[in-house]
Amino acid sequence: MNALEYINAGLYLRNAHTRMPFRFGSTVLLGCPQNVLKLDVVIEGTPVTGYSAECLIPGWFDKRPRGYELQIQDQIAAIEHARSAFASRMCHPRPFFSIWLEVYEATKQFSAESGIPMLVCSFGFSMMERALLDAIARRHEISFGEAIRQNIYGIDPGAIHDELSGYQPSDWLPAKPLSQIALRHTIGLLDPLTREDAANGDPINDGLPESLEEYVERSSLHFLKIKLRNDLEADLERLTGIAEIMRRQRGEDYSVTMDGNEQYNSPEELMELYERVQSTPALSTLWARTLSMEQPINRMQALNHDVSDGIRALAAIKPIIIDESDASMDSYPQALAMGYTGTSSKSCKGPIKSVLNAGLTWLRNDKGTNVDYIMTAEDLTTVGMIALQGDLSLVATLGIEHIERNGHHYYRGLSYLPEGEQQRILEAHPDLYHTLDDGAAVNIDSGVLDIESLQCPGYGFDIEPDLSSYIPADKWEFNSLGIDQ
């Protein structure tokens, strides 16, 4: 099934800068290189090209005290290792899934030998994985969602998780992908909440919303993701400000998730926040509408069994999920055994991993008869076209009804792309984008993204990217980014 033979792969980078700073945890993102991986393969005798893309960002994949330039070098090294590992196993035609399994094992070994964290190495692995998933779907002229349900990729769930033996992804996935997904708007730690906050700060005045207040008004947002800093009084003050904006704009008609971004050293620190929030009348509605808590504990401690009792106590109050701790295939089962109640889906951690984690969640929920365990859809500042649309296609396939998105906020539409390419994207995906200036931007209609057009052959995008604004990765220099580390 889908005998693959490697021809060539190239990694291309271009710089992009945010319209406003994005602070998550201890990191502030001002700009980053965006990459595209172009992969040429032969599938069952037919040459096909597949693509994947992502932003190379600081301080998420690796939170060690390590400069941004070195972090980018590690991310590129992880992609190159994955390219080489896949290529060496595709020198003659072989089925996709057997290759995928072998390269995953090689990726774990590379992480152990190189000292590059597994989360970084998994990202490199996912870049090749996504490009192959795209190419295979294109070869069969079907969408990613159809390809997963028909299992043209030959995925054997039991080869990764014993408890999924005998099942196929179609057993737990919805019958068809979603055509709409609600947008869960990120509130970064530096984001202004009100117009007054924006005016008193460093206003951009570019015609787009800058404050939460403006976004809720303009886009009718129903879902928010709130970043926490583990500064109790500052967090309470900020939560109270958010609650007041939502009270005025939406009454009780909204939901939020909270993201600890590894800022807590122990469950007890987070429990103190829970207790203060529950005892603050102004936060009663916001707390009632809080759906989950994401990765509060530092990754060095999050899967340490010493914190298991504390995690269970927190999970008894609100569902608690892992994100940065979900570095390998066994991370989610380990987290479940410790009392966590879910995990996140992110393309950078691997689409097949997300699909299999959805299967584990389905089993924990008695094959879908309850909802005690959850999967959420989170963002890594994915931007259009390739990274954004691929990730949306994955989440539509999983049936997750709301997704964190922040590229619409921190970037000015697709302004980093050539105008001609933006126009082609508008024509191919008029439901997901609308016109902005002479280009395109994500269209948020009543807090919802329309994504029916993403069900096209391949991994969610209907046109080939224009690589004219990129340079080969080995020609790119960190100094060209023009930001401090």
SVG drawing of the C-alpha trace seen along z (x, -y; Angstrom):
<svg xmlns="http://www.w3.org/2000/svg" viewBox="-25 -56 50 63">
<polyline fill="none" stroke="black" stroke-width="0.4" points="0.0,0.0 1.4,-3.4 4.9,-2.2 7.1,-5.3 10.4,-6.1 12.4,-9.2 13.6,-11.7 14.5,-14.9 13.6,-17.3 14.5,-21.0 14.0,-23.2 13.3,-26.9 13.1,-29.9 11.9,-33.4 11.7,-36.0 8.5,-37.3 7.9,-39.8 4.8,-40.2 2.7,-43.3 2.8,-43.2 4.8,-41.3 3.5,-37.9 4.5,-36.9 3.9,-33.3 5.5,-32.1 8.9,-33.8 9.3,-34.2 8.4,-37.2 8.1,-36.6 8.8,-39.6 9.8,-37.7 10.9,-34.3 11.9,-32.4 9.0,-30.6 9.9,-27.4 8.6,-25.3 9.7,-21.8 9.2,-20.6 9.4,-16.9 9.5,-15.1 8.6,-11.3 7.4,-8.6 4.2,-6.9 3.2,-3.7 5.2,-4.8 3.8,-8.4 6.0,-11.4 4.3,-13.6 5.3,-16.7 4.2,-17.2 4.7,-20.2 4.8,-21.1 5.5,-24.3 5.9,-25.8 7.4,-28.8 10.7,-28.2 9.9,-29.9 11.9,-30.4 11.1,-29.1 8.4,-26.5 10.2,-23.5 13.1,-24.0 13.0,-26.0 16.6,-25.4 18.7,-28.6 19.8,-28.5 19.9,-31.4 17.4,-31.7 20.0,-31.1 21.0,-27.8 17.4,-26.8 16.8,-27.4 19.9,-25.4 18.6,-22.5 15.2,-22.7 16.8,-22.7 19.1,-19.8 16.0,-17.9 14.4,-18.4 17.6,-17.4 17.8,-14.2 14.3,-13.3 14.9,-14.0 18.0,-11.8 16.3,-9.1 13.3,-8.9 15.4,-9.1 17.6,-6.2 14.6,-4.0 12.9,-5.1 15.8,-4.2 13.5,-1.5 9.6,-1.4 8.2,-0.6 4.9,-1.2 4.5,-4.5 3.6,-3.2 6.5,-0.8 8.9,-3.6 7.2,-5.9 7.6,-3.5 11.3,-3.0 12.1,-6.7 10.2,-7.4 12.5,-4.9 15.5,-6.5 14.3,-9.9 14.3,-8.8 17.8,-7.5 18.9,-10.8 17.5,-12.8 19.3,-10.6 22.6,-10.8 22.5,-14.5 21.1,-15.9 18.4,-17.7 15.1,-17.4 12.6,-14.9 10.0,-17.7 12.4,-19.4 13.2,-16.1 9.5,-15.2 9.0,-18.5 11.6,-17.6 10.0,-14.2 6.5,-15.8 7.8,-18.1 8.6,-15.1 5.5,-13.2 3.2,-16.1 4.9,-16.4 4.4,-12.7 0.8,-12.7 0.2,-15.6 1.9,-13.8 0.0,-10.5 -3.4,-12.2 -2.5,-14.2 -1.5,-11.0 -4.9,-9.5 -6.7,-12.8 -8.5,-12.9 -8.4,-15.1 -6.4,-14.4 -9.6,-13.7 -10.7,-11.1 -7.3,-9.6 -7.3,-9.1 -10.8,-7.5 -10.0,-5.2 -6.6,-4.6 -4.7,-4.8 -1.7,-5.6 -1.9,-2.0 -1.8,-3.2 -1.8,-0.3 -2.8,-1.8 -1.9,1.3 1.7,1.0 2.0,-2.1 -0.6,-1.5 -1.5,2.0 -5.0,0.9 -5.8,-0.3 -5.1,3.1 -7.9,4.2 -9.2,0.7 -8.9,-1.7 -8.9,-5.5 -12.4,-5.4 -13.7,-3.7 -13.2,-6.8 -13.2,-9.7 -16.4,-11.5 -18.0,-10.3 -16.9,-13.4 -14.6,-16.4 -16.0,-19.6 -16.8,-22.4 -16.7,-25.1 -14.5,-25.5 -14.9,-28.2 -11.8,-30.3 -10.4,-30.4 -8.6,-33.8 -5.2,-33.9 -4.7,-36.5 -0.9,-36.8 0.7,-38.2 1.5,-41.6 -1.8,-41.9 -3.9,-45.0 -7.3,-44.2 -9.1,-47.5 -8.9,-50.2 -7.5,-52.4 -4.8,-49.9 -3.8,-49.9 -3.8,-53.7 -1.7,-54.0 0.8,-51.4 2.5,-51.4 -0.4,-51.5 0.1,-50.2 -2.8,-52.1 -2.8,-49.9 -6.6,-49.6 -6.8,-46.1 -7.9,-45.3 -5.2,-45.6 -7.1,-44.9 -9.3,-42.0 -12.2,-44.5 -12.0,-45.3 -11.6,-41.7 -14.7,-40.6 -16.7,-43.4 -15.5,-43.0 -15.3,-39.2 -18.0,-38.2 -15.6,-35.9 -17.1,-33.1 -13.9,-31.3 -10.7,-32.7 -7.4,-31.2 -5.9,-33.0 -2.1,-32.9 -1.1,-32.9 2.2,-34.0 2.1,-32.5 2.0,-35.9 -1.0,-35.5 -2.2,-39.1 -1.3,-40.1 -3.1,-37.0 -6.2,-37.8 -6.2,-41.4 -5.9,-40.4 -8.6,-37.7 -10.9,-40.2 -10.4,-42.6 -11.1,-39.9 -14.2,-38.8 -15.5,-42.4 -15.0,-42.7 -16.8,-39.4 -19.6,-40.3 -20.3,-43.5 -19.9,-42.0 -21.3,-38.5 -23.0,-38.1 -22.5,-34.4 -22.2,-33.3 -18.5,-32.5 -16.0,-29.9 -12.3,-30.0 -9.3,-27.8 -6.3,-28.7 -2.7,-28.1 -0.1,-27.8 2.8,-27.6 4.9,-25.7 5.0,-28.6 4.1,-26.6 6.6,-24.6 4.1,-22.5 0.3,-21.7 0.1,-23.5 1.0,-26.8 -1.8,-26.4 -4.3,-25.3 -3.7,-28.6 -4.9,-30.4 -7.9,-28.1 -8.9,-28.9 -8.5,-32.6 -10.5,-32.6 -13.3,-30.6 -13.5,-33.1 -13.7,-36.1 -17.3,-37.0 -16.3,-39.0 -14.8,-35.8 -17.7,-33.5 -18.9,-33.4 -15.5,-33.2 -14.6,-30.3 -17.9,-28.5 -17.1,-28.9 -13.5,-27.7 -13.2,-24.5 -9.6,-23.3 -6.1,-24.1 -3.2,-23.5 0.3,-22.4 0.7,-24.4 3.7,-22.4 7.2,-22.8 8.0,-20.0 10.9,-18.8 8.3,-18.0 5.0,-17.6 5.3,-13.8 7.1,-13.1 5.0,-10.8 5.7,-12.8 3.2,-15.4 0.5,-12.8 -1.6,-13.4 -1.6,-17.2 -2.5,-16.7 -5.5,-14.5 -6.7,-17.1 -6.5,-19.8 -8.2,-17.5 -11.1,-16.9 -11.8,-20.7 -11.1,-21.4 -9.8,-19.1 -6.0,-19.4 -4.0,-18.6 -0.4,-18.3 1.0,-20.2 4.8,-20.8 5.2,-17.5 3.7,-15.5 7.1,-14.9 6.8,-11.2 4.3,-8.6 4.2,-7.3 3.8,-10.7 0.0,-10.8 -0.5,-7.3 2.0,-8.3 0.1,-11.5 -3.2,-9.6 -1.7,-7.2 -0.8,-10.2 -4.2,-11.8 -4.2,-14.2 -7.4,-14.2 -6.3,-15.1 -3.7,-16.4 -3.4,-18.8 -3.4,-18.4 -0.6,-20.3 0.6,-19.5 4.2,-20.2 3.9,-17.2 2.8,-15.0 -0.7,-14.5 -0.6,-10.7 0.2,-11.1 -2.8,-13.4 -5.0,-10.8 -3.8,-8.0 -4.1,-10.2 -7.7,-10.8 -8.2,-7.0 -6.8,-6.7 -9.1,-9.5 -12.1,-7.7 -11.2,-4.5 -10.9,-6.4 -14.4,-7.8 -15.8,-4.3 -15.8,-4.6 -17.4,-8.0 -20.2,-7.4 -18.8,-10.1 -16.6,-13.1 -14.4,-12.8 -11.2,-13.0 -10.6,-15.6 -8.4,-16.6 -7.9,-20.3 -6.6,-22.0 -3.7,-24.4 -1.6,-26.8 2.1,-27.4 1.4,-30.7 0.6,-28.7 0.2,-31.0 -1.3,-30.6 -1.2,-29.0 0.4,-25.6 0.8,-25.4 -2.5,-27.0 -4.6,-25.0 -2.9,-21.7 -3.5,-22.1 -7.1,-23.1 -7.6,-20.0 -6.2,-17.8 -8.6,-19.3 -11.5,-19.1 -10.7,-15.4 -10.6,-14.9 -13.9,-16.7 -12.6,-19.2 -15.1,-22.1 -12.9,-25.0 -9.2,-25.8 -6.7,-28.2 -5.6,-30.6 -3.3,-33.6 -1.7,-34.3 -4.7,-36.6 -3.7,-38.7 0.1,-38.8 0.5,-39.1 -1.1,-41.4 -3.0,-38.8 -0.8,-37.0 1.2,-40.1 4.5,-38.1 3.5,-36.3 3.8,-37.8 0.6,-39.6 0.1,-37.2 0.2,-34.2 -2.3,-35.8 -4.7,-36.4 -4.4,-32.7 -5.1,-31.7 -8.2,-33.9 -9.5,-32.3 -8.8,-28.8 -10.1,-29.3 -12.6,-32.1 -14.4,-30.8 -11.3,-30.9 -9.9,-34.2 -11.1,-37.7 -9.5,-40.6 -7.1,-42.8 -5.3,-45.7 -4.0,-44.1 -3.8,-40.7 -5.6,-38.3 -6.4,-37.7 -8.2,-35.0 -11.9,-35.7 -13.5,-35.3 -17.3,-35.3 -19.2,-35.4 -16.2,-33.8 -16.1,-30.9 -13.7,-29.8 -15.4,-28.4 -13.1,-25.6 -15.1,-23.5 -12.7,-24.4 -9.8,-22.7 -11.4,-19.3 -9.4,-19.3 -6.8,-16.8 -3.8,-16.9 -3.3,-18.3 -5.7,-21.2 -4.4,-23.5 -5.4,-23.6 -2.4,-25.4 1.3,-24.9 3.2,-27.5 5.3,-30.2 8.8,-29.8 10.2,-33.0 10.2,-34.8 12.2,-32.0 15.9,-31.1 17.4,-27.7 17.9,-27.0 21.7,-26.6 21.9,-30.2 19.8,-31.7 21.6,-33.7 20.2,-34.5 21.4,-38.1 19.0,-38.6 16.1,-38.3 17.1,-41.6 16.0,-40.9 17.8,-40.4 18.1,-36.9"/>
</svg>
